[in-house]
Each structure stands twice: as C-alpha cells, then as structure tokens.
Amino acid sequence: MTTQLQASRISRAGAFIEALSRQDFARMSSAMDSAVRLTALLPPGLREFHGPAEITAAFTHWFGEVDDFELAEGEVDRVGPRLHLRWRARVRAERLGEGWFAVEQQAYVDNDADGQFTRMVLLCSGYCPESGAR
C-alpha cells in the first residue's frame, strides 16, 4: 500500500470525526460503504447496525438528539491494517438528566481501496456525569 493511499484512508476517517464535530450526520454517512456493518459494545450490551442509514440513525440518536454538544477530542491512527478512531464529547440532554455528560467512543475500522468504511467495531464509555458541570 502506498503512503498516498494510507493518507487518503486516514483523511476519510478524519473527515468522519470532523463531520461528527459539526453534527453533520449525512456527511458522516458518506464515509461508509453501502454494506458497512457496525458492532457496538454499549452500556446496555452488544448491538449490531447494518448499512449507512441504520448507523447514521444511531449516531444521530447518540449525538444529535441532545440539547448541547461539544466534541472535546478526536483522533485517528492506524493499528496494522485498521484505522483507530477515538473521540470524546460533552453533551447535555434532558433524557440524560441534569448537567453535562462526557462520553468517549473508540472504533476500529476496516475500509476498502477507496477508503470507505466496510466494518466498524466500537466501544462506548456511556454517558458519564461530569463533576463540577459547567
């Protein structure tokens, strides 16, 4: 694999996190192959999502159906042939309770030759109340 191809794949992953920071879920979806699968270990348990629409709906629920949202951190790296994406967000939402909550997710992503996500495996911290909420 050439360095340029690696940079392209990392760039698409960076665009995914940038889209998340703007709550631009349609743009996040454009990083995904039509047959993409997401396996997510969430606080309630293991969940499977299939296709960009279903995955985008999950991200919209987690990060779009909130009163306030800030992406505090985001990074992209590689682990062998996989991309490693990590982000931490701060959210406020009536459904979560009073104050701000922090949530961190890490994803390992397989992608195709064009850099489109074909498989995602995600681990989520859950929404954790911040001490000394702002």
N, C-alpha and C positions, 0 to 999 in steps of 0.2 A: 504494500500500500504506500502510495506516495505521501509526502508531507503535505502537499496541497490538498489531497483528498481527506486526510485526517483533519486538517484545519477546517475544511468545509463541513465535516460532520460535527465538529466542536462548535462551529459557528451556528449551525442549526439548533443545537442544544442551548447555546447562549441566547438565541432569538426566542426559544421557548420560555426561558426564565424571564427575559425582558418582557414578553407578552404577559406572563403571569404578573409581573410588577405593575402592569397597566390594566390588569383585569380584562385583557383582550383575549377572550377565550376562543374566538373564531381564529385568531392568528395562532394561538397555541395548537389548535386542531390542524393547521396547515403543516405542522412538523411531523404529522403522523401518517403512516401508510394506511390505506383503506382497510387492511386486515389486522391492524395493530391490536394487541391484547395487553391488558394491564392486570397484574396480580398485585393486590394491595393488602398489606397487613395493617389493619386499622384497629384502634382500641376495641371496637366491638367484635373483631375477628377478621378472618381472611375473606376477601371479596374479589370477584373477577369482573372485569369490564371488557367488552368487545367492541371494537370499532371506534373511530374518532368521535362520533356523536355521543355514544354512551360515556366515553372517557371525559369528553368535554363537559357533559352534564354533571359528572362527579366533581370536577374541578370548579365548575360554576357554583355548585352547592357549597363546597368547602370554603371557597374564597370570594365568591361573587354575591352570595346571599347573606351579606353582612352589612352592618351599619358603617363601619370604618375598616380600612385595610391599609397596611403598610408592609412592603417587602423589606425586611431588615437586612437580609443577607441572601446571597445566591452565588453559586459557583459551579463550574463544570470542569471535570478532569476525566482521565481515562484510567481504566483498570483492565489491562490487557486489551482485548478487542471491544470491550464495553465502554460506554460513556457512564460517568458517575455524575449525577446532578444532585445538588443539595440546596435547599432554600429554607429560610426561617421567616415567618411572617408574624405580624401582630394584627389581631382582629378584635373588633367589638361587634357583638351581635346579641340581640335580645334573647335568642334561643339558647345562648351560652350562659347568660347571667350577667351580673353587674361587672363593669370594668373591662380591662384589656386582657386578652389571652394570647399567649405565644404558641405557635405550632411549627414544628420542623418536620420536613419530609426529606428522605433520601431515595433516589431512584437509580437503578442500574438499567441501562437502555441498550438494546441491540438495534442496529439500524442497517438499512440496505445500502447499496452502492451510491445512491443519491443522497444518503444521509437521513432519509425518512425513518422515523421510529417504527420498528416492527414488533417489538416486545419491550414492555416496561415492568419492572418489579420494584415496588415501592414500600417503604416502611414509614409509618407516621407516628409521631410522638403523641398525637391527640392534642386537644386544646388545653393548655396549662395556664391557670390563672397567674397573672404577673403580680408579684409582690410590689407594693408601692405603685399601683396603677396610676397612669397619668390622666 
